[in-house]
Amino acid sequence: MFTTNRLEVNLVIGGPPCQGFSVAGKRDHKDPRNRLFYEFVRVVSEIRPWYVVMENVPGILTIQNGDVKKAIIEAFESIGYPNISVAILKFSICYLFFKGSDQTNLSHQTHSI
C-alpha cells in the first residue's frame, strides 16, 4: 500500500478531463482524453485508499450508450472496488467507489446505476 509519512491514504479525489463527455462541448466519443479515466484507475490501484471520489460531467453517464460508464465501473471493480454510489449534482456527477462490505453506511444516495 502507498503511504505518505507512514500514514495510510484513506481518500483519493480526482477525475479525468471532461471535454469529450460534456454536452457544452463537442461531446466527441473519439476524443483521446476520454480514455484517461484508466490512468486515474491506475493511480488509485497504486495508492489503494479506502474511498475514491471521481468527479466529472453528467454526460459521462450516457456517452456511447453508457459504455464509458460500464467501463469505469468494471475498471474499478477489477482493482478491488466493487461498491459504487453515484451522486448527480447540479453541474457534475460524482462516483464514490469503496472497498469492503456493501454494508458501509453512506449518506443519501441520489442515483443508482
Buried (B, 14 or more C-beta within 10 A) or exposed (E): EEEEEEEEBEEBEBBBBBBBBBEEEEBBEEBEEBEBBEEBBEEBBEBBBBBBBBBBBBBBBBBBEEEBBEBBBEBBEEBEBBBBBBBEEEEBBBBBBBBEEEEEEEEEEEEEE
